[in-house]
Every structure is written in C-alpha cells, then in structure tokens.
Amino acid sequence: MATKAFDTLEFIFVCVLGATIPLSVSAPLIAMAFLLILMILRAIFLRDVDFEVLPFLWPLLAFIGVSVISYFFSQNESSWQTIIPREFLVYLLLFAALKTYKQARWVVVLTITSAVVASIVGVFQYFGAFGFSNVSADGRIQGLVDTNTLAGILAMLLPMVISFAISAHSTRDRVIVIIAACFMSTALVFTYTRGAWFGAVAGILLVVALSNWKFIPAILAVVFLVLAVQPKVYNRFVSGFGILGNEERVELYKNSVDLLRQYPVFGIGPGAFRKVFYEKYFSPNKHRHAHNIFLNIAVERGVVAAGIFVWLLVSIALYLFRTYEFAAGEEKTVLLGILSGLADFVVHGMVDNTFADETGYILFLLLAVAVLINKKMVEREENS
C-alpha cells in the first residue's frame, strides 16, 4: 500500500516537472523539491531506492567531487547551490521515480506538448494574433520563459518531433506531429538564437541520416527557403560565421581563456563567472557564462572538471548509440530523438551554455527515459 502511494505521488510530480519545464522557471524547481523529499522518505521507510546500477554514476560523482574541491579551494566567492548541477538532480530523481515505459512515454508526451503550447503562445504574441502582443525589446519572441531558454528547449525537442513525424504509422498522427513541428520551428526561428538554430539543424540532420537520409534535401530546402524569405533571419544566420559583428563575443572568449590561465586547476569557483569576470574585464553586456559549455566549466571548476564532463558526454553518446542499435518500434524512435537532443546540446553548447537550467533539464530528463528503455530491453531479453 505504501509503495503504491509513493509510486503514484512520484509519477504525479515527474509529470508536473516534465510539463512545466517549457512553461515556467519556478514550477520545475518545486516539483524537483517534492520529488527529492519523496525519494528521501522512500529511502528511510521503504528502503528500496537503489543507485548502485545508476548508469554514468562514476563520471557524475567525479564531476561533483571536483566541483566540491573547486568550491573550497577557489580564491573567489562562489555559489554552493551550483556545486551539484540541478541537471544531475533531474536525472537522479527521474531514474528513481520512473518505473514503466508507459510512465516514461507520458513524461515525454507532456514535455513536448508543453513545448508546443509555449510555441503557440509565443507565435501568437509575436504576430499579435487575437489581440496578444508581447515581443522583446530587440524584436524576438518573448514566450512564457526567457527567449534563449525557449530556444534551447525547442532546439532539443524539435529533432525528436521530426523523428516521430518520420516514423508515424498513420496519416492522422503524422499530420498532428507535423503541425506541432511547424509551430515549434516558427517559434524557434523568431527567437533569433543562432546557437539553437545550429543545434536544431544538427539534431534534425542526425535524425534524418539515421532514419531516412532521403529527407535530407527536403530539410535543407526548408532551411534555405526560410533564409530566402526572411532577410532578418538570413542576416542573423550569416552573422554567426564571422568575427564582424561578433567582436564582443570574441573578446569574451579571449578573456575567459585568460581567466582560465590564471585559475587552471580549481577554477574561479562554481557559479562565480559573472562576479569574477566583471571584476577583471569590461564588457557592455553582463554575461552569466562564457558562452561555451566546456570553456565555462573549465573556467569555473577547472580543467579536470571539463575533462570529466567530456568523459560523461562521450559515455552518454556511446550508451545511447548501443541502446538505439538494438531497439525497435516506438522505443527506437524515442531513442533517436534523445540521441539527436544530445547532438543539439553539444553543437548549441559550443556557442552558449546549454548546461544550465531548463535546457539542461530536458537533456537529463530524456536521458533518464533512455535508461528506463534500456532496462526494459534487457529484462525482455533475459525473459525471452
């Protein structure tokens, strides 16, 4: 009876977590807090929480360990709240809470549905439909969360939606998924977030290459069509390939590397980038990070932490590829979407900090889903 009650409550809050990531900043944190409390209570009273079989346990622990050392040995005032990345907590909580593939499927559907809702709201606001009008000062979609956050979420989920569209078994399902993809793509385009564009294209191309490469010309044709009919989008896209117009970003990278040379071992401390950077360097924009996940981790936590993070990402990629090769049906489609999400995470992360807040939540939520799929595949193999 108690086990069933815990299972039900955990599933409810996992659904709330997945459904609110694209819609709110505070709601996912509240859901995570309740899940953490439930996990602790479950460990105390039921004693059935087992993390010994948690995939990627060693790189996760190593990263946290190095972060703890960085916090205590850095010479700057850093943030203890960022020692353990919340993205890791999302993965841990979902690993403990999800019990069946049906539950995981619900979480994925709810997360994508919420992203579509956020896209529709953003598009309506951008074009002033139905009397709604909410555009940022620089002419970008505002949406329900920060513009860059929305872009990161859409770029990570859009390849999975494309994967569902390609593999749909009925015309009705394919039409519904394509409509969802159109709203998500439109919202993503008008965020004018170049890194998210590059990441989404990389993820979509991976989906098409592994499922049906004949769609690649069609995907590229859509990209070129958007660039041709939207001069502002074209100019923004082209500006991502040169130094001209990106002088501040180049200076940010140079100064971040200089900061890394000063603190190579322990870094400046977790979460200390904004404070320490602007004590030493001038920049008109108060950037919260180094606009590169690997450089940012190295600057804040040291080169060892950056190396461990690469180890983690490589381990995740190999795990997803192996699981994808042996999967079939809908599970294979979902895994392909998760794999493409990882591709987006890395590509987008080369020019932004995707290992932050809601964008990172999505990746590690999907990773927990992939682990559950792998677990069920192994169980089926053993029982056959």
TORVO-741578 format. One record per residue (C-alpha): residue in one letter; x, y, z. Coordinates in steps of 0.001 Angstrom, whole numbers. Layout:
<pts>
<pt res="A" px="X" py="Y" pz="Z"/>
...
</pts>
This chain:
<pts>
<pt res="M" px="0" py="0" pz="0"/>
<pt res="A" px="2756" py="2441" pz="975"/>
<pt res="T" px="4802" py="1500" pz="-2087"/>
<pt res="K" px="1867" py="2209" pz="-4395"/>
<pt res="A" px="1252" py="5562" pz="-2708"/>
<pt res="F" px="4881" py="6583" pz="-3176"/>
<pt res="D" px="4840" py="5398" pz="-6811"/>
<pt res="T" px="1709" py="7433" pz="-7555"/>
<pt res="L" px="2972" py="10622" pz="-5910"/>
<pt res="E" px="6352" py="10344" pz="-7621"/>
<pt res="F" px="4736" py="9876" pz="-11024"/>
<pt res="I" px="2475" py="12893" pz="-10461"/>
<pt res="F" px="5424" py="15168" pz="-9660"/>
<pt res="V" px="7511" py="13738" pz="-12516"/>
<pt res="C" px="4654" py="14674" pz="-14874"/>
<pt res="V" px="4498" py="18141" pz="-13330"/>
<pt res="L" px="8256" py="18506" pz="-13817"/>
<pt res="G" px="8151" py="17498" pz="-17478"/>
<pt res="A" px="5039" py="19545" pz="-18243"/>
<pt res="T" px="6303" py="22774" pz="-16658"/>
<pt res="I" px="9909" py="22967" pz="-17891"/>
<pt res="P" px="8909" py="24825" pz="-21107"/>
<pt res="L" px="6357" py="26984" pz="-19296"/>
<pt res="S" px="7824" py="28161" pz="-16003"/>
<pt res="V" px="11043" py="28793" pz="-14112"/>
<pt res="S" px="9826" py="28103" pz="-10576"/>
<pt res="A" px="7373" py="25214" pz="-11119"/>
<pt res="P" px="10057" py="22661" pz="-12158"/>
<pt res="L" px="12084" py="23556" pz="-9067"/>
<pt res="I" px="9037" py="22993" pz="-6848"/>
<pt res="A" px="8383" py="19615" pz="-8499"/>
<pt res="M" px="12043" py="18657" pz="-8026"/>
<pt res="A" px="11852" py="19615" pz="-4335"/>
<pt res="F" px="8814" py="17382" pz="-3766"/>
<pt res="L" px="10454" py="14513" pz="-5681"/>
<pt res="L" px="13586" py="14847" pz="-3571"/>
<pt res="I" px="11540" py="14770" pz="-348"/>
<pt res="L" px="9654" py="11689" pz="-1571"/>
<pt res="M" px="12902" py="9947" pz="-2520"/>
<pt res="I" px="14406" py="10612" pz="916"/>
<pt res="L" px="11257" py="9414" pz="2704"/>
<pt res="R" px="11156" py="6338" pz="496"/>
<pt res="A" px="14773" py="5530" pz="1283"/>
<pt res="I" px="14072" py="5856" pz="5019"/>
<pt res="F" px="10777" py="3978" pz="5287"/>
<pt res="L" px="10746" py="1558" pz="2342"/>
<pt res="R" px="14496" py="1197" pz="1762"/>
<pt res="D" px="14007" py="316" pz="-1897"/>
<pt res="V" px="15959" py="3184" pz="-3500"/>
<pt res="D" px="18990" py="1708" pz="-5255"/>
<pt res="F" px="21520" py="3808" pz="-7143"/>
<pt res="E" px="24210" py="1137" pz="-7460"/>
<pt res="V" px="23025" py="376" pz="-11002"/>
<pt res="L" px="22739" py="4054" pz="-11985"/>
<pt res="P" px="24406" py="4466" pz="-15419"/>
<pt res="F" px="27130" py="7155" pz="-15557"/>
<pt res="L" px="27448" py="7041" pz="-11754"/>
<pt res="W" px="31242" py="7414" pz="-11746"/>
<pt res="P" px="31547" py="10440" pz="-14068"/>
<pt res="L" px="28673" py="12091" pz="-12195"/>
<pt res="L" px="30327" py="11510" pz="-8807"/>
<pt res="A" px="33726" py="12571" pz="-10162"/>
<pt res="F" px="32284" py="15822" pz="-11534"/>
<pt res="I" px="30551" py="16589" pz="-8234"/>
<pt res="G" px="33705" py="15715" pz="-6286"/>
<pt res="V" px="35880" py="18041" pz="-8348"/>
<pt res="S" px="33214" py="20749" pz="-8012"/>
<pt res="V" px="33312" py="20405" pz="-4217"/>
<pt res="I" px="37098" py="20779" pz="-4282"/>
<pt res="S" px="36768" py="23803" pz="-6559"/>
<pt res="Y" px="34276" py="25395" pz="-4170"/>
<pt res="F" px="36522" py="25032" pz="-1123"/>
<pt res="F" px="39867" py="25785" pz="-2763"/>
<pt res="S" px="38930" py="28577" pz="-5172"/>
<pt res="Q" px="40062" py="32024" pz="-4118"/>
<pt res="N" px="36759" py="33647" pz="-5040"/>
<pt res="E" px="33287" py="33775" pz="-3571"/>
<pt res="S" px="31404" py="31014" pz="-5371"/>
<pt res="S" px="27877" py="29635" pz="-5084"/>
<pt res="W" px="27344" py="26442" pz="-3062"/>
<pt res="Q" px="23951" py="25963" pz="-4756"/>
<pt res="T" px="25704" py="25183" pz="-8045"/>
<pt res="I" px="28130" py="22553" pz="-6700"/>
<pt res="I" px="25696" py="19805" pz="-7696"/>
<pt res="P" px="24161" py="20785" pz="-11045"/>
<pt res="R" px="20366" py="20658" pz="-10964"/>
<pt res="E" px="20527" py="18806" pz="-14287"/>
<pt res="F" px="22141" py="15855" pz="-12454"/>
<pt res="L" px="19374" py="16030" pz="-9855"/>
<pt res="V" px="16710" py="15789" pz="-12575"/>
<pt res="Y" px="18385" py="12638" pz="-13905"/>
<pt res="L" px="18701" py="11126" pz="-10430"/>
<pt res="L" px="15095" py="11871" pz="-9457"/>
<pt res="L" px="13604" py="10501" pz="-12678"/>
<pt res="F" px="15797" py="7396" pz="-12501"/>
<pt res="A" px="14336" py="6715" pz="-9046"/>
<pt res="A" px="10744" py="7674" pz="-9881"/>
<pt res="L" px="10048" py="6177" pz="-13328"/>
<pt res="K" px="9004" py="2533" pz="-13136"/>
<pt res="T" px="7469" py="1664" pz="-16530"/>
<pt res="Y" px="7885" py="2663" pz="-20153"/>
<pt res="K" px="4260" py="3837" pz="-20143"/>
<pt res="Q" px="5162" py="6372" pz="-17440"/>
<pt res="A" px="8231" py="7491" pz="-19395"/>
<pt res="R" px="6109" py="7871" pz="-22511"/>
<pt res="W" px="3693" py="10136" pz="-20635"/>
<pt res="V" px="6560" py="12325" pz="-19450"/>
<pt res="V" px="7935" py="12698" pz="-22991"/>
<pt res="V" px="4473" py="13484" pz="-24427"/>
<pt res="L" px="3731" py="16040" pz="-21704"/>
<pt res="T" px="7094" py="17750" pz="-22153"/>
<pt res="I" px="6684" py="18003" pz="-25926"/>
<pt res="T" px="3046" py="19131" pz="-25597"/>
<pt res="S" px="4086" py="21905" pz="-23197"/>
<pt res="A" px="6799" py="22982" pz="-25637"/>
<pt res="V" px="4186" py="23149" pz="-28408"/>
<pt res="V" px="1890" py="25229" pz="-26162"/>
<pt res="A" px="4779" py="27584" pz="-25359"/>
<pt res="S" px="5490" py="27843" pz="-29096"/>
<pt res="I" px="1879" py="28634" pz="-29979"/>
<pt res="V" px="1684" py="31306" pz="-27283"/>
<pt res="G" px="4989" py="32790" pz="-28446"/>
<pt res="V" px="3955" py="32830" pz="-32120"/>
<pt res="F" px="581" py="34425" pz="-31337"/>
<pt res="Q" px="2292" py="37071" pz="-29206"/>
<pt res="Y" px="4943" py="37718" pz="-31861"/>
<pt res="F" px="2419" py="38302" pz="-34653"/>
<pt res="G" px="-161" py="39984" pz="-32406"/>
<pt res="A" px="-2851" py="37372" pz="-33047"/>
<pt res="F" px="-6124" py="37555" pz="-31084"/>
<pt res="G" px="-5035" py="40798" pz="-29500"/>
<pt res="F" px="-1933" py="39282" pz="-27884"/>
<pt res="S" px="1303" py="41168" pz="-28344"/>
<pt res="N" px="4453" py="40527" pz="-26359"/>
<pt res="V" px="7751" py="40986" pz="-28182"/>
<pt res="S" px="11106" py="41628" pz="-26521"/>
<pt res="A" px="12849" py="44972" pz="-26879"/>
<pt res="D" px="15116" py="43577" pz="-29596"/>
<pt res="G" px="12205" py="42136" pz="-31614"/>
<pt res="R" px="12365" py="38494" pz="-30526"/>
<pt res="I" px="9656" py="36093" pz="-29372"/>
<pt res="Q" px="9074" py="36548" pz="-25657"/>
<pt res="G" px="7021" py="33468" pz="-24795"/>
<pt res="L" px="6409" py="32210" pz="-21261"/>
<pt res="V" px="10073" py="31842" pz="-20303"/>
<pt res="D" px="13286" py="33619" pz="-21253"/>
<pt res="T" px="13756" py="33806" pz="-25051"/>
<pt res="N" px="17092" py="31966" pz="-25060"/>
<pt res="T" px="15698" py="29336" pz="-22709"/>
<pt res="L" px="12718" py="28768" pz="-25002"/>
<pt res="A" px="15063" py="28479" pz="-27971"/>
<pt res="G" px="17215" py="25900" pz="-26173"/>
<pt res="I" px="14197" py="23788" pz="-25212"/>
<pt res="L" px="12707" py="23877" pz="-28713"/>
<pt res="A" px="16030" py="23071" pz="-30382"/>
<pt res="M" px="16433" py="20000" pz="-28187"/>
<pt res="L" px="12885" py="18665" pz="-28636"/>
<pt res="L" px="12286" py="19535" pz="-32297"/>
<pt res="P" px="14501" py="16706" pz="-33661"/>
<pt res="M" px="12505" py="14194" pz="-31589"/>
<pt res="V" px="9243" py="15575" pz="-33015"/>
<pt res="I" px="10704" py="15224" pz="-36533"/>
<pt res="S" px="11635" py="11645" pz="-35642"/>
<pt res="F" px="8016" py="10959" pz="-34632"/>
<pt res="A" px="6782" py="12523" pz="-37891"/>
<pt res="I" px="9021" py="10287" pz="-39997"/>
<pt res="S" px="8050" py="7095" pz="-38158"/>
<pt res="A" px="4310" py="7815" pz="-37701"/>
<pt res="H" px="2134" py="4840" pz="-38671"/>
<pt res="S" px="-988" py="6765" pz="-39664"/>
<pt res="T" px="-1675" py="9882" pz="-41710"/>
<pt res="R" px="-3602" py="11426" pz="-38794"/>
<pt res="D" px="-676" py="11024" pz="-36404"/>
<pt res="R" px="1789" py="12355" pz="-38973"/>
<pt res="V" px="-359" py="15449" pz="-39646"/>
<pt res="I" px="-688" py="16208" pz="-35917"/>
<pt res="V" px="3053" py="15852" pz="-35364"/>
<pt res="I" px="3894" py="17972" pz="-38432"/>
<pt res="I" px="1588" py="20761" pz="-37205"/>
<pt res="A" px="3347" py="20640" pz="-33830"/>
<pt res="A" px="6740" py="20760" pz="-35575"/>
<pt res="C" px="5628" py="23781" pz="-37633"/>
<pt res="F" px="4691" py="25783" pz="-34535"/>
<pt res="M" px="7915" py="24781" pz="-32779"/>
<pt res="S" px="10033" py="25635" pz="-35832"/>
<pt res="T" px="8338" py="29006" pz="-36297"/>
<pt res="A" px="8852" py="29930" pz="-32643"/>
<pt res="L" px="12483" py="28777" pz="-32806"/>
<pt res="V" px="13172" py="30857" pz="-35921"/>
<pt res="F" px="11818" py="34048" pz="-34346"/>
<pt res="T" px="13823" py="33641" pz="-31157"/>
<pt res="Y" px="16745" py="34679" pz="-33387"/>
<pt res="T" px="19005" py="32457" pz="-31283"/>
<pt res="R" px="21751" py="31320" pz="-33650"/>
<pt res="G" px="23230" py="28631" pz="-31419"/>
<pt res="A" px="19817" py="26988" pz="-31047"/>
<pt res="W" px="19363" py="27123" pz="-34826"/>
<pt res="F" px="22687" py="25380" pz="-35427"/>
<pt res="G" px="21971" py="22789" pz="-32737"/>
<pt res="A" px="18475" py="22047" pz="-34028"/>
<pt res="V" px="19718" py="21618" pz="-37609"/>
<pt res="A" px="22467" py="19266" pz="-36384"/>
<pt res="G" px="19925" py="17212" pz="-34420"/>
<pt res="I" px="17436" py="17063" pz="-37284"/>
<pt res="L" px="20115" py="16039" pz="-39789"/>
<pt res="L" px="21173" py="13243" pz="-37430"/>
<pt res="V" px="17561" py="12047" pz="-37185"/>
<pt res="V" px="17159" py="12049" pz="-40941"/>
<pt res="A" px="20563" py="10426" pz="-41560"/>
<pt res="L" px="19789" py="7522" pz="-39217"/>
<pt res="S" px="16138" py="7041" pz="-40208"/>
<pt res="N" px="15682" py="8074" pz="-43841"/>
<pt res="W" px="18518" py="10043" pz="-45424"/>
<pt res="K" px="16336" py="10812" pz="-48477"/>
<pt res="F" px="14667" py="13548" pz="-46396"/>
<pt res="I" px="17950" py="15483" pz="-46059"/>
<pt res="P" px="17448" py="17540" pz="-49283"/>
<pt res="A" px="13919" py="18458" pz="-48095"/>
<pt res="I" px="15224" py="19592" pz="-44703"/>
<pt res="L" px="17940" py="21706" pz="-46313"/>
<pt res="A" px="15414" py="23135" pz="-48786"/>
<pt res="V" px="13208" py="24305" pz="-45890"/>
<pt res="V" px="16217" py="25954" pz="-44203"/>
<pt res="F" px="17219" py="27779" pz="-47394"/>
<pt res="L" px="13602" py="28817" pz="-48043"/>
<pt res="V" px="13325" py="30409" pz="-44590"/>
<pt res="L" px="16623" py="32232" pz="-45130"/>
<pt res="A" px="15450" py="33444" pz="-48538"/>
<pt res="V" px="12078" py="34859" pz="-47462"/>
<pt res="Q" px="13194" py="36320" pz="-44120"/>
<pt res="P" px="16054" py="38827" pz="-44615"/>
<pt res="K" px="16354" py="39468" pz="-40874"/>
<pt res="V" px="16716" py="35744" pz="-40218"/>
<pt res="Y" px="19260" py="35466" pz="-43051"/>
<pt res="N" px="21356" py="38332" pz="-41694"/>
<pt res="R" px="21262" py="36853" pz="-38202"/>
<pt res="F" px="22229" py="33418" pz="-39533"/>
<pt res="V" px="25120" py="34694" pz="-41641"/>
<pt res="S" px="26438" py="36811" pz="-38762"/>
<pt res="G" px="27215" py="33597" pz="-36890"/>
<pt res="F" px="30023" py="32697" pz="-39288"/>
<pt res="G" px="32386" py="35629" pz="-38942"/>
<pt res="I" px="34097" py="37951" pz="-36499"/>
<pt res="L" px="32396" py="41053" pz="-37879"/>
<pt res="G" px="29512" py="41863" pz="-35566"/>
<pt res="N" px="30740" py="39334" pz="-33003"/>
<pt res="E" px="33669" py="41316" pz="-31636"/>
<pt res="E" px="32253" py="41318" pz="-28117"/>
<pt res="R" px="31773" py="37538" pz="-28151"/>
<pt res="V" px="35336" py="37032" pz="-29412"/>
<pt res="E" px="36617" py="39285" pz="-26624"/>
<pt res="L" px="34537" py="37288" pz="-24140"/>
<pt res="Y" px="36227" py="34069" pz="-25283"/>
<pt res="K" px="39708" py="35613" pz="-25142"/>
<pt res="N" px="39169" py="36973" pz="-21650"/>
<pt res="S" px="37641" py="33678" pz="-20483"/>
<pt res="V" px="40720" py="31804" pz="-21697"/>
<pt res="D" px="42897" py="34368" pz="-19917"/>
<pt res="L" px="40887" py="33772" pz="-16737"/>
<pt res="L" px="41364" py="30022" pz="-17170"/>
<pt res="R" px="45133" py="30501" pz="-17373"/>
<pt res="Q" px="45023" py="32282" pz="-14017"/>
<pt res="Y" px="42930" py="29555" pz="-12320"/>
<pt res="P" px="43568" py="26336" pz="-14292"/>
<pt res="V" px="43331" py="23720" pz="-11530"/>
<pt res="F" px="40368" py="24645" pz="-9341"/>
<pt res="G" px="38799" py="27354" pz="-11498"/>
<pt res="I" px="37262" py="30503" pz="-10095"/>
<pt res="G" px="34554" py="28520" pz="-8273"/>
<pt res="P" px="31137" py="27109" pz="-9284"/>
<pt res="G" px="28699" py="29846" pz="-10290"/>
<pt res="A" px="31279" py="32622" pz="-9871"/>
<pt res="F" px="31742" py="33549" pz="-13538"/>
<pt res="R" px="29670" py="36720" pz="-13675"/>
<pt res="K" px="31076" py="38186" pz="-10461"/>
<pt res="V" px="34754" py="37389" pz="-11063"/>
<pt res="F" px="34751" py="38086" pz="-14814"/>
<pt res="Y" px="33417" py="41612" pz="-14466"/>
<pt res="E" px="35789" py="42425" pz="-11637"/>
<pt res="K" px="38656" py="41847" pz="-14070"/>
<pt res="Y" px="37294" py="42715" pz="-17527"/>
<pt res="F" px="34922" py="45206" pz="-19087"/>
<pt res="S" px="32008" py="44223" pz="-21308"/>
<pt res="P" px="28815" py="46154" pz="-22123"/>
<pt res="N" px="26688" py="43031" pz="-21515"/>
<pt res="K" px="26692" py="41240" pz="-18187"/>
<pt res="H" px="27122" py="37674" pz="-19452"/>
<pt res="R" px="26390" py="34979" pz="-16873"/>
<pt res="H" px="28720" py="32475" pz="-18520"/>
<pt res="A" px="31444" py="32036" pz="-21133"/>
<pt res="H" px="29022" py="31077" pz="-23958"/>
<pt res="N" px="30647" py="27672" pz="-24336"/>
<pt res="I" px="29804" py="24756" pz="-22033"/>
<pt res="F" px="33341" py="23329" pz="-21990"/>
<pt res="L" px="35078" py="26660" pz="-21537"/>
<pt res="N" px="32586" py="27728" pz="-18877"/>
<pt res="I" px="33065" py="24538" pz="-16857"/>
<pt res="A" px="36858" py="24849" pz="-17166"/>
<pt res="V" px="36820" py="28487" pz="-16025"/>
<pt res="E" px="34502" py="27860" pz="-13070"/>
<pt res="R" px="35557" py="24366" pz="-11934"/>
<pt res="G" px="38973" py="23770" pz="-13529"/>
<pt res="V" px="40307" py="21767" pz="-16460"/>
<pt res="V" px="39863" py="18448" pz="-14641"/>
<pt res="A" px="36127" py="19087" pz="-14308"/>
<pt res="A" px="35936" py="19956" pz="-18026"/>
<pt res="G" px="37704" py="16693" pz="-18860"/>
<pt res="I" px="35284" py="14722" pz="-16666"/>
<pt res="F" px="32362" py="16430" pz="-18377"/>
<pt res="V" px="33705" py="15314" pz="-21772"/>
<pt res="W" px="34003" py="11786" pz="-20321"/>
<pt res="L" px="30351" py="11997" pz="-19235"/>
<pt res="L" px="29114" py="13172" pz="-22648"/>
<pt res="V" px="31120" py="10507" pz="-24516"/>
<pt res="S" px="29757" py="7834" pz="-22150"/>
<pt res="I" px="26202" py="9056" pz="-22744"/>
<pt res="A" px="26679" py="9095" pz="-26530"/>
<pt res="L" px="28069" py="5541" pz="-26609"/>
<pt res="Y" px="25293" py="4311" pz="-24311"/>
<pt res="L" px="22592" py="5885" pz="-26473"/>
<pt res="F" px="24100" py="4523" pz="-29708"/>
<pt res="R" px="24316" py="976" pz="-28312"/>
<pt res="T" px="20763" py="1099" pz="-26977"/>
<pt res="Y" px="19458" py="2599" pz="-30226"/>
<pt res="E" px="21049" py="-173" pz="-32334"/>
<pt res="F" px="19136" py="-2922" pz="-30501"/>
<pt res="A" px="15829" py="-1062" pz="-30042"/>
<pt res="A" px="12770" py="-1384" pz="-32264"/>
<pt res="G" px="9460" py="340" pz="-32897"/>
<pt res="E" px="8492" py="3376" pz="-30854"/>
<pt res="E" px="11379" py="2849" pz="-28429"/>
<pt res="K" px="13832" py="3235" pz="-31311"/>
<pt res="T" px="12099" py="6457" pz="-32397"/>
<pt res="V" px="12302" py="7903" pz="-28890"/>
<pt res="L" px="15970" py="6928" pz="-28550"/>
<pt res="L" px="16765" py="8556" pz="-31877"/>
<pt res="G" px="15132" py="11747" pz="-30612"/>
<pt res="I" px="17188" py="11607" pz="-27409"/>
<pt res="L" px="20384" py="10985" pz="-29369"/>
<pt res="S" px="19627" py="13971" pz="-31601"/>
<pt res="G" px="18923" py="16024" pz="-28477"/>
<pt res="L" px="22442" py="15234" pz="-27286"/>
<pt res="A" px="23797" py="16383" pz="-30665"/>
<pt res="D" px="21922" py="19665" pz="-30271"/>
<pt res="F" px="23200" py="20018" pz="-26687"/>
<pt res="V" px="26824" py="19803" pz="-27835"/>
<pt res="V" px="26536" py="21884" pz="-31026"/>
<pt res="H" px="24457" py="24607" pz="-29370"/>
<pt res="G" px="26769" py="24396" pz="-26365"/>
<pt res="M" px="29756" py="25447" pz="-28445"/>
<pt res="V" px="28374" py="28994" pz="-28525"/>
<pt res="D" px="26165" py="29053" pz="-25428"/>
<pt res="N" px="25781" py="27434" pz="-22024"/>
<pt res="T" px="23283" py="24634" pz="-22634"/>
<pt res="F" px="24365" py="23030" pz="-19367"/>
<pt res="A" px="22143" py="25451" pz="-17480"/>
<pt res="D" px="18639" py="25387" pz="-16074"/>
<pt res="E" px="15718" py="24367" pz="-18309"/>
<pt res="T" px="17738" py="23444" pz="-21410"/>
<pt res="G" px="19903" py="21072" pz="-19405"/>
<pt res="Y" px="16848" py="19735" pz="-17576"/>
<pt res="I" px="15411" py="18498" pz="-20871"/>
<pt res="L" px="18547" py="16521" pz="-21810"/>
<pt res="F" px="18867" py="14778" pz="-18457"/>
<pt res="L" px="15124" py="14115" pz="-18265"/>
<pt res="L" px="15346" py="12401" pz="-21646"/>
<pt res="L" px="18476" py="10555" pz="-20535"/>
<pt res="A" px="16517" py="9023" pz="-17629"/>
<pt res="V" px="13901" py="7900" pz="-20165"/>
<pt res="A" px="16644" py="6278" pz="-22281"/>
<pt res="V" px="17981" py="4430" pz="-19219"/>
<pt res="L" px="14495" py="3071" pz="-18476"/>
<pt res="I" px="14111" py="1907" pz="-22093"/>
<pt res="N" px="17480" py="149" pz="-21897"/>
<pt res="K" px="16491" py="-1507" pz="-18619"/>
<pt res="K" px="13235" py="-2822" pz="-20077"/>
<pt res="M" px="15041" py="-4095" pz="-23197"/>
<pt res="V" px="17490" py="-6041" pz="-21020"/>
<pt res="E" px="14632" py="-7508" pz="-18975"/>
<pt res="R" px="12800" py="-8628" pz="-22122"/>
<pt res="E" px="15997" py="-10234" pz="-23437"/>
<pt res="E" px="16531" py="-12119" pz="-20171"/>
<pt res="N" px="12929" py="-13341" pz="-20077"/>
<pt res="S" px="12841" py="-14462" pz="-23712"/>
</pts>
